[in-house]
């Protein structure tokens, strides 16, 4: 978390010196505020430079939510740290780990486990 905060602060400091620093959007490029497609294109270039297969931005949420929930992070805390206001997002990005969590809970709390 500290590393992410440091990286964002570094970006914000560099952003202040950008010719489009007065733009309202957070992510800016050579021509101003980056639109979703521009952000995707930038990510795609970075993936290629890093030698990683292309992905899609929502997968970041999934790859964050999955280990968070699998590691017994609470639903409420995950919603707070990601800024999700409805359980729909939690259900969407936590679905892949939901079955695993349910099986673990059943194993831990089933009557058979107490015999």
FENBELTA-V259563 format. One record per residue. N is the residue number from 1. RES is the residue in one small letter. PHI is phi as a letter, one per 30 degrees, with the letter a starting at -180 (none if undefined). PSI is psi in whole degrees, -180 to 180 (none if undefined). D_LAST is the distance of its C-alpha to the last C-alpha in Angstrom with 1 decimal. Layout:
BEGIN
n=<N;N>
res=<RES;RES>
phi=<PHI;PHI>
psi=<PSI;PSI>
d_last=<D_LAST;D_LAST>
END
This chain:
BEGIN
n=<1;2;3;4;5;6;7;8;9;10;11;12;13;14;15;16;17;18;19;20;21;22;23;24;25;26;27;28;29;30;31;32;33;34;35;36;37;38;39;40;41;42;43;44;45;46;47;48;49;50;51;52;53;54;55;56;57;58;59;60;61;62;63;64;65;66;67;68;69;70;71;72;73;74;75;76;77;78;79;80;81;82;83;84;85;86;87;88;89;90;91;92;93;94;95;96;97;98;99;100;101;102;103;104;105;106;107;108;109;110;111;112;113;114;115>
res=<x;x;x;x;x;x;x;x;x;x;x;x;x;x;x;x;x;x;x;x;x;x;x;x;x;x;x;x;x;x;x;x;x;x;x;x;x;x;x;x;x;x;x;x;x;x;x;x;x;x;x;x;x;x;x;x;x;x;x;x;x;x;x;x;x;x;x;x;x;x;x;x;x;x;x;x;x;x;x;x;x;x;x;x;x;x;x;x;x;x;x;x;x;x;x;x;x;x;x;x;x;x;x;x;x;x;x;x;x;x;x;x;x;x;x>
phi=<none;d;d;d;e;d;d;d;d;d;d;d;d;d;d;e;c;d;e;c;e;d;d;d;d;d;c;b;b;d;c;j;e;d;d;e;d;d;d;d;d;d;d;e;d;d;d;d;d;d;i;c;d;e;b;b;e;e;d;e;d;d;d;d;d;e;d;d;d;d;d;i;d;d;e;d;d;d;d;d;d;c;i;d;c;b;d;e;d;d;d;d;d;c;d;d;c;e;d;d;d;d;d;d;d;d;d;d;c;d;e;d;d;c;d>
psi=<-41;-39;-42;-45;-43;-44;-42;-43;-39;-43;-45;-37;-44;-36;-35;-25;-2;145;-25;30;-24;-4;147;-32;155;-46;121;149;-161;-31;14;-153;132;133;166;-42;-37;-39;-42;-44;-39;-45;-41;-43;-42;-40;-44;-44;-36;-8;27;143;142;150;-152;144;-41;-22;-26;-41;-43;-47;-16;-46;-41;-58;-29;-50;-38;-31;20;22;147;150;-47;-43;-41;-42;-40;-47;-23;-10;16;132;-14;157;-14;-43;-43;-45;-40;-51;-13;0;-39;-28;-9;-44;-41;-45;-40;-43;-41;-44;-41;-44;-41;-38;-1;152;-33;-34;-21;-3;none>
d_last=<42.0;45.0;46.3;46.3;48.0;50.6;51.2;51.8;54.0;56.0;56.4;57.6;60.1;61.5;61.5;63.9;66.5;66.2;69.2;66.9;65.1;66.2;64.2;61.5;58.8;56.6;57.1;60.8;62.6;66.2;67.1;65.1;61.7;59.5;58.3;54.9;56.5;58.2;55.0;53.4;56.5;56.3;52.6;53.4;56.1;53.8;51.2;54.0;55.3;51.9;51.3;48.3;48.0;49.0;46.4;46.6;46.3;43.4;41.3;41.6;39.6;36.9;36.8;36.5;33.9;31.5;30.8;31.0;28.2;26.2;26.5;24.9;28.4;28.5;30.2;32.6;33.7;34.3;36.4;38.4;39.1;40.2;42.2;40.5;41.2;39.2;35.7;37.4;38.0;34.5;33.2;35.8;35.3;31.5;30.9;30.4;27.5;26.0;24.1;22.8;21.8;20.1;18.0;17.1;16.2;14.1;12.1;11.8;11.3;9.6;7.0;5.4;5.6;3.8;0.0>
END
